[in-house]
């Protein structure tokens, strides 16, 4: 994370140079890089701050022999653990091409009705997954299968 933070600081320093805003297109592309770098660094820094505050709260509770804060500390710890899992997942999806769009094609193969049903289930599954991870999901083309005896 230290290298990503240094990279963010370098990108931000470039925005302060004289004449940076003279070329609007280049400046806009650079600001997109700054935004991407900031999005990679800030959640980790927020988690570190949250855990530091939690440690301080736990130290105060121990020092004051106050057991009433135990529930709050455990809830914050659980929240921090979930944020860590989410950030680790995002780290896995932080390759060179990961910010780009993707096009997926799902086709029913041989197998008749069952393969058509399976293709529809896959489409719904990927759609739900994309929405739950705050990705935009759009069906560009869909061919309705007419099934004998189903009325569709």
C-alpha atoms as an extended CHARMM CRD file, in Angstrom:
* protein
*
       152  EXT
         1         1  UNK       CA              0.0000000000        0.0000000000        0.0000000000  PROA      1               0.0000000000
         2         2  UNK       CA              2.9270000000        2.3220000000        0.5940000000  PROA      2               0.0000000000
         3         3  UNK       CA              3.7980000000        2.2450000000       -3.1050000000  PROA      3               0.0000000000
         4         4  UNK       CA              0.2000000000        3.0350000000       -4.0720000000  PROA      4               0.0000000000
         5         5  UNK       CA              0.1390000000        5.9250000000       -1.6100000000  PROA      5               0.0000000000
         6         6  UNK       CA              3.4260000000        7.2610000000       -3.0100000000  PROA      6               0.0000000000
         7         7  UNK       CA              2.0240000000        6.9270000000       -6.5300000000  PROA      7               0.0000000000
         8         8  UNK       CA             -1.0830000000        8.8940000000       -5.5000000000  PROA      8               0.0000000000
         9         9  UNK       CA              1.0580000000       11.6280000000       -3.9750000000  PROA      9               0.0000000000
        10        10  UNK       CA              3.1400000000       11.8040000000       -7.1630000000  PROA      10              0.0000000000
        11        11  UNK       CA              0.0100000000       12.1010000000       -9.3010000000  PROA      11              0.0000000000
        12        12  UNK       CA             -1.4010000000       14.8150000000       -7.0430000000  PROA      12              0.0000000000
        13        13  UNK       CA              1.8950000000       16.7240000000       -7.1390000000  PROA      13              0.0000000000
        14        14  UNK       CA              1.7370000000       16.7730000000      -10.9360000000  PROA      14              0.0000000000
        15        15  UNK       CA             -1.6480000000       18.5090000000      -10.7860000000  PROA      15              0.0000000000
        16        16  UNK       CA             -0.0410000000       21.4070000000       -8.9180000000  PROA      16              0.0000000000
        17        17  UNK       CA              2.5550000000       22.1030000000      -11.6050000000  PROA      17              0.0000000000
        18        18  UNK       CA              2.1540000000       25.3070000000      -13.6120000000  PROA      18              0.0000000000
        19        19  UNK       CA              0.4200000000       24.7870000000      -16.9440000000  PROA      19              0.0000000000
        20        20  UNK       CA             -1.1570000000       21.4950000000      -15.9010000000  PROA      20              0.0000000000
        21        21  UNK       CA             -4.6390000000       22.6770000000      -16.8620000000  PROA      21              0.0000000000
        22        22  UNK       CA             -3.5550000000       24.1610000000      -20.2210000000  PROA      22              0.0000000000
        23        23  UNK       CA             -4.3490000000       20.9330000000      -22.0750000000  PROA      23              0.0000000000
        24        24  UNK       CA             -7.8570000000       20.0100000000      -20.9260000000  PROA      24              0.0000000000
        25        25  UNK       CA             -7.9060000000       16.4720000000      -22.3920000000  PROA      25              0.0000000000
        26        26  UNK       CA             -4.5810000000       15.4850000000      -20.8630000000  PROA      26              0.0000000000
        27        27  UNK       CA             -5.5630000000       17.0120000000      -17.5250000000  PROA      27              0.0000000000
        28        28  UNK       CA             -8.8570000000       15.1310000000      -17.5370000000  PROA      28              0.0000000000
        29        29  UNK       CA             -7.1310000000       11.8030000000      -18.2360000000  PROA      29              0.0000000000
        30        30  UNK       CA             -4.6380000000       12.5400000000      -15.4810000000  PROA      30              0.0000000000
        31        31  UNK       CA             -7.4220000000       13.3660000000      -13.0190000000  PROA      31              0.0000000000
        32        32  UNK       CA             -9.0340000000       10.0100000000      -13.8090000000  PROA      32              0.0000000000
        33        33  UNK       CA             -5.7550000000        8.3560000000      -12.8260000000  PROA      33              0.0000000000
        34        34  UNK       CA             -5.7500000000       10.3930000000       -9.6070000000  PROA      34              0.0000000000
        35        35  UNK       CA             -9.3060000000        9.2710000000       -8.8580000000  PROA      35              0.0000000000
        36        36  UNK       CA             -8.4240000000        5.6250000000       -9.4800000000  PROA      36              0.0000000000
        37        37  UNK       CA             -5.3460000000        5.8640000000       -7.2770000000  PROA      37              0.0000000000
        38        38  UNK       CA             -7.3470000000        7.5960000000       -4.5410000000  PROA      38              0.0000000000
        39        39  UNK       CA            -10.0400000000        4.8900000000       -4.7350000000  PROA      39              0.0000000000
        40        40  UNK       CA             -7.3310000000        2.2640000000       -4.2050000000  PROA      40              0.0000000000
        41        41  UNK       CA             -5.6910000000        4.0030000000       -1.2180000000  PROA      41              0.0000000000
        42        42  UNK       CA             -8.4560000000        5.7030000000        0.7720000000  PROA      42              0.0000000000
        43        43  UNK       CA            -10.4440000000        2.5840000000        1.8090000000  PROA      43              0.0000000000
        44        44  UNK       CA             -7.2810000000        1.0220000000        3.2660000000  PROA      44              0.0000000000
        45        45  UNK       CA             -6.4310000000        4.2060000000        5.1250000000  PROA      45              0.0000000000
        46        46  UNK       CA             -9.9890000000        4.3790000000        6.4780000000  PROA      46              0.0000000000
        47        47  UNK       CA             -9.7100000000        0.7770000000        7.7030000000  PROA      47              0.0000000000
        48        48  UNK       CA             -6.3780000000        1.5200000000        9.3820000000  PROA      48              0.0000000000
        49        49  UNK       CA             -7.9130000000        4.5510000000       11.0820000000  PROA      49              0.0000000000
        50        50  UNK       CA            -10.9350000000        2.5180000000       12.2050000000  PROA      50              0.0000000000
        51        51  UNK       CA             -8.7180000000       -0.2240000000       13.6690000000  PROA      51              0.0000000000
        52        52  UNK       CA             -6.4590000000        2.3520000000       15.3490000000  PROA      52              0.0000000000
        53        53  UNK       CA             -9.4880000000        3.9830000000       16.9620000000  PROA      53              0.0000000000
        54        54  UNK       CA            -10.7190000000        0.5630000000       18.0380000000  PROA      54              0.0000000000
        55        55  UNK       CA             -7.3900000000       -0.2570000000       19.6800000000  PROA      55              0.0000000000
        56        56  UNK       CA             -7.4780000000        3.0810000000       21.5190000000  PROA      56              0.0000000000
        57        57  UNK       CA            -11.0440000000        2.4130000000       22.6820000000  PROA      57              0.0000000000
        58        58  UNK       CA            -10.0850000000       -1.0770000000       23.8660000000  PROA      58              0.0000000000
        59        59  UNK       CA             -7.0820000000        0.3370000000       25.7490000000  PROA      59              0.0000000000
        60        60  UNK       CA             -9.3200000000        2.9040000000       27.4500000000  PROA      60              0.0000000000
        61        61  UNK       CA            -11.8470000000        0.2240000000       28.3680000000  PROA      61              0.0000000000
        62        62  UNK       CA             -9.1160000000       -1.9770000000       29.8470000000  PROA      62              0.0000000000
        63        63  UNK       CA             -7.5560000000        0.9490000000       31.7070000000  PROA      63              0.0000000000
        64        64  UNK       CA            -10.9240000000        2.0120000000       33.1540000000  PROA      64              0.0000000000
        65        65  UNK       CA            -11.9640000000       -1.6130000000       33.7640000000  PROA      65              0.0000000000
        66        66  UNK       CA            -15.1640000000       -0.8310000000       31.8240000000  PROA      66              0.0000000000
        67        67  UNK       CA            -16.8100000000       -3.9770000000       30.4550000000  PROA      67              0.0000000000
        68        68  UNK       CA            -19.7810000000       -2.0540000000       29.0510000000  PROA      68              0.0000000000
        69        69  UNK       CA            -17.7930000000       -1.2300000000       25.8930000000  PROA      69              0.0000000000
        70        70  UNK       CA            -17.1680000000       -4.8790000000       25.0690000000  PROA      70              0.0000000000
        71        71  UNK       CA            -20.2350000000       -5.2090000000       22.8380000000  PROA      71              0.0000000000
        72        72  UNK       CA            -19.3610000000       -2.0320000000       20.9030000000  PROA      72              0.0000000000
        73        73  UNK       CA            -15.7400000000       -3.1280000000       20.4760000000  PROA      73              0.0000000000
        74        74  UNK       CA            -16.7660000000       -6.5720000000       19.2080000000  PROA      74              0.0000000000
        75        75  UNK       CA            -19.2620000000       -5.0390000000       16.7550000000  PROA      75              0.0000000000
        76        76  UNK       CA            -16.6080000000       -2.6430000000       15.4180000000  PROA      76              0.0000000000
        77        77  UNK       CA            -14.1270000000       -5.5060000000       15.1490000000  PROA      77              0.0000000000
        78        78  UNK       CA            -16.6180000000       -7.5700000000       13.1580000000  PROA      78              0.0000000000
        79        79  UNK       CA            -17.2990000000       -4.5770000000       10.9040000000  PROA      79              0.0000000000
        80        80  UNK       CA            -13.5620000000       -4.1060000000       10.3750000000  PROA      80              0.0000000000
        81        81  UNK       CA            -13.1010000000       -7.7790000000        9.5370000000  PROA      81              0.0000000000
        82        82  UNK       CA            -15.8330000000       -7.5540000000        6.8890000000  PROA      82              0.0000000000
        83        83  UNK       CA            -14.2740000000       -4.4150000000        5.4090000000  PROA      83              0.0000000000
        84        84  UNK       CA            -10.9210000000       -6.2440000000        5.2840000000  PROA      84              0.0000000000
        85        85  UNK       CA            -12.4840000000       -9.1710000000        3.4110000000  PROA      85              0.0000000000
        86        86  UNK       CA            -14.1100000000       -6.7510000000        0.9600000000  PROA      86              0.0000000000
        87        87  UNK       CA            -10.8470000000       -4.8680000000        0.4160000000  PROA      87              0.0000000000
        88        88  UNK       CA             -8.9300000000       -8.1070000000       -0.1230000000  PROA      88              0.0000000000
        89        89  UNK       CA            -11.4930000000       -9.1000000000       -2.7610000000  PROA      89              0.0000000000
        90        90  UNK       CA            -11.0950000000       -5.7410000000       -4.4750000000  PROA      90              0.0000000000
        91        91  UNK       CA             -7.3240000000       -6.1980000000       -4.3960000000  PROA      91              0.0000000000
        92        92  UNK       CA             -7.7140000000       -9.4360000000       -6.3210000000  PROA      92              0.0000000000
        93        93  UNK       CA             -9.6600000000       -7.4710000000       -8.9490000000  PROA      93              0.0000000000
        94        94  UNK       CA             -7.0910000000       -4.7300000000       -9.3170000000  PROA      94              0.0000000000
        95        95  UNK       CA             -5.2120000000       -5.8720000000      -12.3680000000  PROA      95              0.0000000000
        96        96  UNK       CA             -4.2830000000       -3.7540000000      -15.3310000000  PROA      96              0.0000000000
        97        97  UNK       CA             -7.4850000000       -4.4180000000      -17.2720000000  PROA      97              0.0000000000
        98        98  UNK       CA             -9.9320000000       -4.7990000000      -14.3870000000  PROA      98              0.0000000000
        99        99  UNK       CA            -11.3170000000       -1.2330000000      -14.5180000000  PROA      99              0.0000000000
       100       100  UNK       CA            -12.3790000000       -1.8670000000      -18.1220000000  PROA      100             0.0000000000
       101       101  UNK       CA            -15.7820000000       -3.0690000000      -19.2510000000  PROA      101             0.0000000000
       102       102  UNK       CA            -16.4500000000       -6.7090000000      -20.0450000000  PROA      102             0.0000000000
       103       103  UNK       CA            -18.7820000000       -8.3870000000      -22.4920000000  PROA      103             0.0000000000
       104       104  UNK       CA            -20.0510000000      -11.8450000000      -21.6250000000  PROA      104             0.0000000000
       105       105  UNK       CA            -21.9060000000      -14.2260000000      -23.8940000000  PROA      105             0.0000000000
       106       106  UNK       CA            -24.0450000000      -17.0200000000      -22.4730000000  PROA      106             0.0000000000
       107       107  UNK       CA            -25.3200000000      -19.5620000000      -24.9730000000  PROA      107             0.0000000000
       108       108  UNK       CA            -27.4050000000      -22.6790000000      -24.4450000000  PROA      108             0.0000000000
       109       109  UNK       CA            -25.6980000000      -25.6740000000      -25.9570000000  PROA      109             0.0000000000
       110       110  UNK       CA            -26.9390000000      -29.1150000000      -26.8120000000  PROA      110             0.0000000000
       111       111  UNK       CA            -29.3670000000      -30.3910000000      -24.2300000000  PROA      111             0.0000000000
       112       112  UNK       CA            -32.6970000000      -28.9340000000      -25.1440000000  PROA      112             0.0000000000
       113       113  UNK       CA            -34.8450000000      -27.3530000000      -22.4610000000  PROA      113             0.0000000000
       114       114  UNK       CA            -32.3780000000      -28.0980000000      -19.6690000000  PROA      114             0.0000000000
       115       115  UNK       CA            -29.5310000000      -26.2450000000      -21.3570000000  PROA      115             0.0000000000
       116       116  UNK       CA            -31.8370000000      -23.2680000000      -22.0320000000  PROA      116             0.0000000000
       117       117  UNK       CA            -32.8850000000      -23.2580000000      -18.3690000000  PROA      117             0.0000000000
       118       118  UNK       CA            -29.2500000000      -23.4490000000      -17.2950000000  PROA      118             0.0000000000
       119       119  UNK       CA            -28.3020000000      -20.5180000000      -19.5350000000  PROA      119             0.0000000000
       120       120  UNK       CA            -31.1440000000      -18.4350000000      -18.0320000000  PROA      120             0.0000000000
       121       121  UNK       CA            -30.0190000000      -19.3430000000      -14.5050000000  PROA      121             0.0000000000
       122       122  UNK       CA            -26.4640000000      -18.2850000000      -15.3300000000  PROA      122             0.0000000000
       123       123  UNK       CA            -27.7150000000      -14.9750000000      -16.7040000000  PROA      123             0.0000000000
       124       124  UNK       CA            -29.6930000000      -14.2820000000      -13.5140000000  PROA      124             0.0000000000
       125       125  UNK       CA            -26.8030000000      -15.4050000000      -11.3040000000  PROA      125             0.0000000000
       126       126  UNK       CA            -24.2810000000      -13.1300000000      -12.9980000000  PROA      126             0.0000000000
       127       127  UNK       CA            -26.7970000000      -10.2800000000      -12.9450000000  PROA      127             0.0000000000
       128       128  UNK       CA            -27.3730000000      -10.6410000000       -9.1930000000  PROA      128             0.0000000000
       129       129  UNK       CA            -23.6390000000      -10.9270000000       -8.5630000000  PROA      129             0.0000000000
       130       130  UNK       CA            -22.9080000000       -7.7790000000      -10.5850000000  PROA      130             0.0000000000
       131       131  UNK       CA            -25.5970000000       -5.7950000000       -8.7720000000  PROA      131             0.0000000000
       132       132  UNK       CA            -24.4720000000       -6.9820000000       -5.3400000000  PROA      132             0.0000000000
       133       133  UNK       CA            -20.9240000000       -5.8270000000       -6.1260000000  PROA      133             0.0000000000
       134       134  UNK       CA            -22.1760000000       -2.4800000000       -7.4660000000  PROA      134             0.0000000000
       135       135  UNK       CA            -21.2730000000       -3.1850000000      -11.0790000000  PROA      135             0.0000000000
       136       136  UNK       CA            -23.4520000000       -1.9630000000      -13.8990000000  PROA      136             0.0000000000
       137       137  UNK       CA            -25.0730000000       -4.8640000000      -15.7140000000  PROA      137             0.0000000000
       138       138  UNK       CA            -26.8710000000       -4.5810000000      -19.0340000000  PROA      138             0.0000000000
       139       139  UNK       CA            -28.2830000000       -7.2540000000      -21.3190000000  PROA      139             0.0000000000
       140       140  UNK       CA            -27.4380000000       -6.0920000000      -24.8260000000  PROA      140             0.0000000000
       141       141  UNK       CA            -29.0910000000       -8.9130000000      -26.7380000000  PROA      141             0.0000000000
       142       142  UNK       CA            -31.4170000000      -11.7050000000      -25.6550000000  PROA      142             0.0000000000
       143       143  UNK       CA            -33.0690000000      -14.3700000000      -27.7900000000  PROA      143             0.0000000000
       144       144  UNK       CA            -36.2500000000      -15.7560000000      -26.2570000000  PROA      144             0.0000000000
       145       145  UNK       CA            -36.4710000000      -19.5050000000      -26.6610000000  PROA      145             0.0000000000
       146       146  UNK       CA            -39.9020000000      -20.8540000000      -27.6100000000  PROA      146             0.0000000000
       147       147  UNK       CA            -40.4870000000      -24.0800000000      -25.7430000000  PROA      147             0.0000000000
       148       148  UNK       CA            -43.1380000000      -26.5170000000      -26.8790000000  PROA      148             0.0000000000
       149       149  UNK       CA            -45.8700000000      -26.9550000000      -24.2780000000  PROA      149             0.0000000000
       150       150  UNK       CA            -44.6840000000      -24.0010000000      -22.1270000000  PROA      150             0.0000000000
       151       151  UNK       CA            -46.7890000000      -21.3130000000      -23.7580000000  PROA      151             0.0000000000
       152       152  UNK       CA            -43.7420000000      -19.0790000000      -24.4240000000  PROA      152             0.0000000000
